[in-house]
Amino acid sequence: MAVGATMTLPLIDDGKLWGLIACHHATPRLIDTDARLGARMVAQLASAQLNLKESLEDMRYGAQLRRIHNRLLQRMEEEENLVHGLVKHSPNMLDLADASGAAAAIYYSNEWTIIGVPPQ
């Protein structure tokens, strides 16, 4: 790579190394204290943004699961056959697990109900 200088900065998520910022230069370089502290601050800000984004995604996913769960419970109450409440409408029980390209079978009241298409 013909690199004369390298500086690496850690990206930390929840106390664990998530990734690195790697800076290279073709010739040897000395970085003064202020520049090193500035670079370190940039890495810490990037780490904080990663952590925030991950937390927001977790919150959104949890809210989505709660909406699907509540909708399934509502459909099960509305249907005469509670299994139909899980499989007949959208969202269905496969949506709860985000299981596209999958199939499930429910055995209830001596009857099998299959939903989805198994992978080929």
N, C-alpha and C positions, 0 to 999 in steps of 0.2 A: 504494500500500500504506500510505501515511501512516506511514512509518517515520522516526523521528528518530535512531535509533542502530542500528548493525549491527556485529556482531563475527563474523568467520569464522575457523574453525579447520580446518587441513588434516588429512585422513585419508591417511596415507602407507602404501603397501604395496610392499615391496621397493624402496624409494627413489623410488617414483613416486607421483604424486598419484592417489589412488583415489576420493576424494570430499571433501566439505566438510560441516562442521557450521556452519550459519548461524543466528545468534541475532539477533533483532530486538526493538526496543523502540519504543513510540510516541513517546517523548520523548527528547531528547538525554540521554546518560548518560556519565559518566566512570567507567571501571572502574579500581580501584586495582591495584597491582602484584600483590598476593597473589591477588586474584580472577583476574587474567589468567594467572598461573602455574598456578592451580588448573584453569582452563578448558583451558589447554595440556596439563596432565597428563591430563585426561579424554580429550582428543583422542588423545594418545599411547597411552593404555591401550586406547582403541577401535581404534586402528591395530594394536596388538599382537594384539588379539583377532581382528581380521580376518585378519591374517597367519597366526595359529595355526589358525584354522578352515580357511583355504584349504590349509594344509599337511596337516592331518588328512584333508581331502577327497581330496587328491592321493594320500595314502598308502592310503586305503580303496579308491580307484579302481584303483590299481596292484595291490593285493592281489586285488581282484575279477578283474582281467584275468589275473593269474597262475593263479588257481583255474580259470578257464574254459580257459585255455591248457593247463594240466596235464590237465584232464578230457578235452579234445579229443584230446590225445596218447594218453591211456589208451584212449579209445574207438577211435581209429585202430588201435591195436595189437590190440584185441579183435576187431575186425571183419575178415572175410576181405577185403572190399573197403575199402580205407582211406578212400575218399570217403564211404562210408556212416558211418564214424566222425565225419565232419565235418557230416553233414546229417541223419542219421536220429534222433539223440537230442537231448535237452536237457541242457546247453546245446549249441547248434550254432555253426557258424562265423559266422552273422550276429550271435549274441550277443556274440562277441568284439569286434565293431565297434559294438555297440549299434545295429544297423541294422534297427529295426522299420520296417515299411512299405517294405521294399526287397527286392530279389531279387538272387541271384548265380548264376552258372553256372560249373561246373567241367568241364573237358574232360580226361578221363583214360582211358587204354586205349581210345581210339577211341569213347568214349561221353560224351555230355553229361549232366550231372546239374544240375537247377535246384532252388534252394531259395528260399523266400519268395515274396512276391507283389509284383510291381512296382507303383509308384504309378500311379494312373489319371488 
